[in-house]
Amino acid sequence: MVLDWGGEAALRLKGRPTKAEAAVMRLARGVAGKADDLAEARWQIDQLQRKVGQQ
């Protein structure tokens, strides 16, 4: 059954995202997507928790 709102192409496929989809997701994560190691990721989490605590 092909749907009117985009057909089969609009349905999500199983498996890994395409390179274009991965690039969009990487941009959407912003700075958090650039954490290369555990220490850097923990530092970013600490910074976010401080921001939330200040609000």
C-alpha distances in whole Angstrom, upper triangle without the diagonal:
4,6,10,12,12,8,9,12,13,12,15,16,18,22,24,24,24,28,27,25,28,31,29,29,33,34,33,35,38,41,40,38,41,42,43,45,46,49,47,44,47,49,46,45,49,48,45,47,50,48,47,50,52,49
4,7,9,8,5,6,10,10,10,14,15,18,21,23,22,22,26,24,23,26,28,27,27,31,31,30,33,36,39,38,36,39,41,42,44,45,48,46,43,46,47,44,44,47,47,44,46,49,47,45,49,50,48
4,6,6,5,7,10,9,10,13,15,19,22,24,22,22,26,24,22,26,27,25,26,30,30,28,31,34,37,36,34,38,40,41,43,44,47,45,42,44,46,42,42,45,45,42,43,46,44,43,46,47,45
4,6,6,10,11,10,12,15,18,21,24,26,24,24,27,24,23,27,28,26,26,30,30,29,31,34,38,37,35,38,41,42,45,45,48,46,43,45,47,43,43,46,45,42,44,47,44,43,46,47,45
4,6,9,10,8,10,13,16,20,23,23,21,21,24,22,20,23,25,22,23,27,26,25,28,30,34,33,32,35,37,39,41,42,44,42,39,42,43,39,39,42,42,38,40,43,40,39,43,44,41
4,7,6,5,8,11,14,17,20,21,18,18,21,19,17,21,22,20,21,25,25,24,27,29,33,32,30,33,36,37,40,40,43,41,38,41,42,39,38,42,41,38,40,43,41,39,43,44,42
4,5,6,7,11,13,16,19,20,19,19,22,20,19,22,24,22,23,27,27,26,29,31,35,34,32,35,37,38,41,41,44,42,39,42,44,40,40,44,43,40,42,45,43,42,45,47,44
4,5,5,9,10,13,16,17,16,16,20,19,17,20,22,21,22,25,26,25,28,30,34,33,30,33,35,36,39,39,42,41,38,41,42,39,39,43,42,39,42,45,43,42,45,46,44
4,6,8,9,13,15,16,14,13,16,15,14,17,19,18,19,22,23,22,25,27,31,30,28,30,33,33,36,37,40,38,35,38,40,37,37,40,40,37,40,42,40,40,43,44,42
4,6,9,13,15,16,14,14,17,15,13,17,19,17,17,21,22,20,23,26,29,28,26,29,31,33,35,36,39,36,34,37,38,35,35,38,38,35,37,40,38,37,40,41,39
4,6,10,13,14,13,14,17,16,14,17,19,18,18,21,22,21,23,26,29,28,26,29,31,32,34,35,38,36,33,36,37,34,34,38,37,34,36,39,38,36,40,41,39
4,7,9,11,9,11,15,14,12,14,17,16,15,18,20,19,20,24,27,25,23,26,28,28,31,31,34,32,30,32,34,31,31,34,34,32,34,37,35,34,37,39,37
4,7,8,8,10,14,14,12,14,17,17,16,19,21,20,22,25,28,26,23,26,28,28,30,31,34,33,30,33,35,32,32,35,36,33,35,38,37,36,39,41,40
4,7,8,11,14,16,13,14,18,18,17,19,22,21,22,25,27,25,23,26,27,27,28,29,32,31,28,31,34,31,31,34,35,33,34,38,37,36,39,41,40
4,7,9,12,14,12,12,16,17,15,17,20,20,20,23,25,23,21,23,24,24,25,26,30,29,26,29,31,29,29,33,33,31,33,36,36,35,38,40,39
4,7,9,11,9,9,12,14,12,14,17,17,17,20,22,20,17,20,21,20,22,24,27,26,23,26,29,26,26,30,31,29,31,34,33,33,36,38,37
4,7,8,6,6,9,10,10,12,14,14,15,18,20,19,16,18,20,20,23,24,27,25,23,26,28,26,26,30,30,28,30,33,32,32,35,37,36
4,5,5,6,9,10,11,12,14,15,17,19,21,21,17,19,21,21,24,26,29,27,25,28,30,27,28,32,31,30,32,35,34,34,37,39,38
4,5,5,6,9,10,10,12,14,15,17,19,19,15,17,19,19,22,25,27,25,24,27,28,26,27,31,30,29,32,34,33,33,36,38,37
4,5,5,6,9,10,11,12,15,16,19,19,16,17,20,21,24,26,29,26,24,28,29,26,27,31,30,28,31,33,32,32,36,36,36
4,5,5,6,9,10,11,13,15,18,17,14,17,19,20,23,25,27,25,23,26,27,24,25,29,28,26,29,31,30,30,33,34,33
4,5,5,6,9,10,11,13,15,15,11,13,16,16,19,21,24,21,20,23,24,21,22,26,25,24,27,29,28,28,32,33,32
4,5,5,6,9,10,11,14,14,11,12,15,16,20,22,24,21,20,23,24,21,22,26,25,23,27,29,27,28,31,32,31
4,5,5,6,9,10,13,14,11,14,17,18,21,23,25,22,20,24,24,21,22,25,24,22,25,27,26,26,30,30,29
4,5,5,6,9,12,11,9,12,14,16,19,20,22,20,17,21,21,18,19,23,22,20,23,25,23,24,27,28,27
4,5,5,7,9,9,6,8,11,13,16,18,20,17,15,19,19,16,17,21,20,18,22,24,22,23,26,27,27
4,5,5,9,10,8,10,13,15,18,20,21,18,17,20,20,16,18,21,20,18,22,23,21,22,26,26,26
4,5,9,9,8,11,14,17,19,20,22,18,16,19,19,16,17,20,18,16,20,22,19,20,24,24,23
4,6,6,5,8,10,13,16,16,18,15,13,16,16,12,13,17,15,13,17,19,17,18,21,22,22
4,5,6,7,10,13,16,17,18,14,13,16,15,12,14,16,14,13,17,18,16,18,21,21,21
4,5,5,7,11,13,14,14,11,10,13,12,9,11,14,12,11,15,16,15,17,20,20,20
4,5,6,10,11,12,13,9,7,10,10,7,9,12,11,10,13,15,14,16,19,20,20
4,6,8,11,12,14,11,9,13,13,10,12,15,15,14,17,19,18,19,22,23,24
4,6,9,11,12,9,9,12,12,10,13,15,15,15,18,19,19,21,23,24,25
4,6,8,9,6,5,9,9,8,10,13,13,14,16,18,18,20,22,23,24
4,7,9,7,7,11,12,11,13,16,16,17,19,21,22,23,25,27,28
4,6,6,6,9,10,11,13,15,16,17,19,20,22,23,25,26,28
4,5,5,6,9,10,10,12,14,15,16,18,20,21,22,25,26
4,5,5,6,9,10,11,12,14,15,17,19,20,21,23,25
4,5,5,6,9,10,11,12,14,15,17,19,20,21,23
4,5,5,6,9,10,11,12,14,16,17,18,20,22
4,5,5,6,9,10,10,12,14,15,16,18,20
4,5,5,6,9,10,11,13,14,15,17,19
4,5,5,6,9,10,11,12,14,16,17
4,5,5,6,9,10,11,12,14,16
4,5,5,6,9,10,10,12,15
4,5,5,6,9,10,11,13
4,5,5,6,9,10,11
4,5,5,6,9,10
4,5,5,6,9
4,5,5,7
4,5,5
4,5
4
